[in-house]
Amino acid sequence: MQKNRESHVLNKPKCKTCWAKYFCSGGCHANADLFHGFGL
């Protein structure tokens, strides 16, 4: 649960510089972790 609380666009290196970070908010954290292993 703590991992999901800390998982947001400002903590994701690829999202920090993305122009659309506040539109997509980094996508679903659970899906990212499940399918790609980088929820954080």
Protein Blocks (a to p, Z undefined) as FASTA:
>chain_A
ZZmmmmcfklmmklmmpmklmmnnnpafklmmmmnopaZZ
